[in-house]
Amino acid sequence: MLKTMSGIVKEKPEKGAVFLNNLPIPEVGDNDVLVRVKVAAICGTDKHIYEWTKWAQDRLKLPMVFGHEFCGEIVALGPGVDDLALGTRVSAEGHFVCGRCYFCRTGQAHICQDAEIIGVDTDGCFAEYVRVPRSNIWELDPEVPTEVAAIHDPFGNAVHTTLIDTIVGNTVLITGCGPIGVIAAAIAKKAGASRVFASDLNDYRLDLALKMGADKVYKVGRDDMVAGVLEETNGLGVDVLLEMAGHPSSINDGLKALRKGGWVSLLGLPSKPVEVDLADGIIFKGAKVYGINGRRMFATWYSMQALLRAGLDLTPLITHRFKFEDFEAAFDLAISGNSGKIILYP
């Protein structure tokens, strides 16, 4: 095998400063797997790294290869890995956990206190090869399209957010139609939600939400979402709120549109502390609130597998494709918001 590869590297602590470089291929250690990347996908986290936001400044140590959504095939096995075959098509859980802390030992590894994230804390998948611990490898069903396999990370977030409580027969409101919100619309319909409403300020993504299963959408700044949802639900409000935007107005408006006794999943990350009307929005309503962080390891992955086997179609979400060499154009498009999932090909 060759000793070098191409990889997209964030080199300097400033906006941009990303280059396609020639790099050493990672060496596999004990219980490691080396994967040749077939396709990768751009995530919101990658946009933060590219633009060098406050979160990225506080978290990353440069230079490093970033990216954490991918599909590929196994090309090398480290010592101790004897249950996988070369050539196996795989994706991977991107949180590398300690296995020793309280959370790991009580079935909550997704909130491990010492977790590292691929492409954030360790070199990622925007390269021809990526090294992954055996325990994080996910073997794929043959019928799963390669591009869908590459977006299992956000797919898992959407599954965890949407299916953490009862969804069958319920009305659902999704605030924020980024890729995870759009996937959530498809999951909610597949899982038996009676009606799915969605809101966003981007027309492109509202159209995508409709294609993926939303029954009605509301544009922020144009439509009165709260009044519209209350009218659609005979004044009750929705049974379920899936909050994906992390914006103060979307959180509070979503809570206003929630019925008494409903439940809420909060996945969207606010950029600063948010003032919430706890009394009227949650307490007097008797609402249940779930904070969502990543995917349950690996219960969510089995749910993802089952949904795909049952015919869930995520392909409409994948809207653009670029070569690694054209990463700048890919990121410009991602930052504009006028896309679904963007795929990168090595």
SESE-415580 format. One line per 2 residues: their letters; for each residue z, y, x of C-alpha. Coordinates in steps of 0.1 Angstrom, whole numbers. Each point is the difference from the previous one (the first is absolute). Layout:
<pts>
A) Z,Y,X  ...
</pts>
This chain:
<pts>
ML) 0,0,0  -6,36,11
KT) 29,19,14  -7,34,-16
MS) -6,13,-35  -7,32,-18
GI) 28,17,-19  7,32,-19
VK) 29,18,18  21,29,-9
EK) 4,16,34  17,34,-3
PE) 27,15,-23  -24,23,-19
KG) -24,-1,-30  -29,-22,8
AV) 2,-10,37  -13,-35,-10
FL) -25,-19,22  -18,-33,1
NN) 10,-14,33  -5,-31,21
LP) 33,-19,1  15,-33,13
IP) 0,-27,-26  37,-8,-9
EV) 16,-30,16  17,-25,-23
GD) 36,-8,6  23,-26,-14
ND) -6,-5,-38  -28,26,0
VL) -35,-3,-14  -30,20,12
VR) -24,10,-28  -36,12,4
VK) -2,29,-26  -29,-4,-24
VA) 7,30,-21  27,26,-2
AI) 9,27,-26  13,35,1
CG) 34,6,-16  19,32,-9
TD) 23,-7,30  -31,1,22
KH) -9,34,-14  35,13,9
IY) -5,-13,36  -35,15,2
EW) 12,34,-13  32,-2,20
TK) 24,9,-28  37,4,4
WA) 6,-37,-9  -24,-11,27
QD) 15,24,25  35,-14,-6
RL) -11,-37,1  -28,-7,24
KL) 0,-4,38  -34,7,14
PM) -25,-12,11  -5,-29,-24
VF) -26,-19,-20  8,7,-37
GH) -10,-17,-33  17,-28,-19
EF) -23,-12,-27  -24,-28,12
CG) -15,-34,-4  -12,-22,29
EI) -1,-34,15  23,-17,24
VA) -13,-3,36  31,-8,20
LG) 34,-16,-5  31,8,20
PG) 25,-27,12  19,-13,-30
VD) -27,4,-25  -13,-35,-10
DL) -6,3,-37  -31,22,-1
AL) -36,-7,10  -23,23,19
GT) -26,16,-23  24,2,-29
RV) -6,31,-21  32,21,-4
SA) 16,32,-9  36,10,10
EG) 32,15,-13  3,32,20
HF) 38,2,2  14,-19,30
VC) 36,-8,-9  30,-11,21
GR) 10,-30,-21  37,5,10
CY) 13,31,-19  18,-1,-34
FC) -32,8,-19  -22,-26,16
RT) 27,-26,-5  4,8,-37
GQ) -37,-2,-10  -7,37,5
AH) -20,0,32  -23,27,-14
IC) 29,25,6  10,-15,34
QD) 21,26,18  -19,-7,33
AE) -35,-4,-14  -30,11,20
II) -33,8,-16  -33,-10,15
GV) -22,30,8  31,23,-1
DT) 26,-15,23  -23,-25,17
DG) -38,0,7  -20,-5,-31
CF) -32,-14,-14  -25,28,6
AE) -13,-21,29  -21,-31,5
YV) 32,-21,5  36,2,-12
RV) 31,-20,9  22,-11,-29
PR) 32,-22,-1  -7,-34,-15
SN) 26,7,-27  -21,29,-13
IW) -33,-18,-3  -14,-5,-35
EL) -27,-27,-4  -26,10,-25
DP) -17,-19,-28  -37,-6,8
EV) -12,18,-31  18,33,8
PT) -26,25,12  6,12,35
EV) 2,37,-10  26,-9,-27
AA) 19,-20,26  2,31,22
IH) 19,20,-27  28,-25,-7
DP) 25,25,13  -5,27,-27
FG) -8,-28,-25  35,-14,7
NA) 16,34,-4  -17,3,-34
VH) 12,-35,-11  35,7,11
TT) 0,33,-19  -16,-13,-32
LI) 17,-34,-4  36,8,10
DT) 9,-1,-37  -16,-9,-34
IV) -36,12,-4  -13,-23,-27
GN) -7,19,-32  12,33,14
TV) -16,34,2  -3,12,35
LI) -4,34,16  -12,3,36
TG) 5,34,17  -22,2,31
CG) -33,-18,2  -3,-6,37
PI) -11,-36,9  34,-15,-8
GV) 2,18,-34  -35,-12,-8
IA) 8,-36,10  31,3,-22
AA) -21,8,-30  -20,-32,5
IA) 31,-21,5  18,14,-30
KK) -30,-8,-22  -4,-35,15
AG) 38,-6,-5  -2,9,-37
AS) 8,37,-4  -10,12,-34
RV) -13,34,12  -2,17,34
FA) -1,37,5  -5,18,33
SD) 2,35,14  -13,17,31
LN) -16,33,11  -31,-17,15
DY) -29,-7,-24  -15,-27,24
RL) 32,-20,-1  5,5,-37
DL) -34,-16,-5  9,-28,23
AL) 32,-6,-20  -21,-4,-32
KM) -23,-25,18  31,-20,11
GA) 15,-3,-34  17,33,-11
DK) -5,7,-37  4,38,2
VY) 5,25,28  14,35,3
KV) -10,25,26  28,20,15
GR) -4,37,-6  -24,-5,-29
DD) 16,-25,-25  35,0,-14
MV) 9,-35,10  34,-1,-16
AG) -12,12,-34  -30,-24,3
VL) 21,-30,8  25,7,-27
EE) -28,3,-26  -15,-33,12
TN) 33,-17,-3  11,14,-34
GL) 25,23,16  19,-28,18
GV) -13,4,35  -12,-28,23
DV) 20,-31,7  -7,1,37
LL) -6,28,26  -16,-9,33
EM) 4,31,22  -24,0,29
AG) -5,36,9  34,11,13
HP) -5,35,-13  29,18,-18
SS) -21,8,-31  -15,-35,-3
IN) 35,-15,3  16,23,-26
DG) -30,-1,-24  -1,-38,3
LK) 37,-2,-10  -7,23,-29
AL) -27,-24,-12  23,-30,3
RK) 16,-14,-31  37,-7,-3
GG) 10,-33,15  -32,-1,21
WV) -3,-8,37  -13,18,30
SL) -15,-11,34  1,27,27
LG) -25,-6,28  -14,35,8
LP) 17,17,29  9,36,-4
SK) -5,23,30  34,16,-6
PV) 31,-5,-22  -9,1,-38
EV) 21,15,-28  0,-24,-29
DL) 14,4,-35  23,-30,2
AD) 18,8,-33  -30,1,-24
GI) -25,-19,22  21,-31,8
IF) 37,0,-11  -3,9,-37
KG) -31,-22,-2  18,-30,14
AK) -30,-5,23  -1,-25,29
VY) -13,13,33  -13,-21,29
GI) -7,13,35  -30,-18,15
NG) -4,-6,37  -29,-22,11
RR) -3,-35,-12  25,-28,-5
MF) -5,-25,29  -16,-22,-11
AT) 6,-2,-38  -24,29,-6
WY) -27,-17,21  1,-31,-22
SM) -4,23,-31  -30,17,16
QA) -16,-34,7  6,-11,-36
LL) -15,32,-14  -31,-4,20
RA) -3,-36,-10  3,11,-36
GL) -30,23,4  14,34,9
DL) -29,20,14  8,26,26
TP) -36,5,12  -6,32,-20
LI) 27,17,20  -19,-4,33
TH) -24,29,0  -11,8,35
RF) -7,-18,33  -2,13,36
KF) -4,-14,35  29,6,24
ED) -23,24,18  -1,22,-31
FE) 37,2,-5  0,38,-1
AA) -22,1,-30  21,-27,-16
FD) 32,20,4  -16,32,-12
LA) -10,-18,-32  35,-16,-4
IS) 17,33,4  -23,16,-26
GN) 13,-25,-26  -35,-7,-13
SG) 1,-37,7  17,-32,-8
KI) 8,-23,28  -21,7,32
IL) -9,-30,21  -5,1,38
YP) -21,-26,18  5,-7,37
</pts>
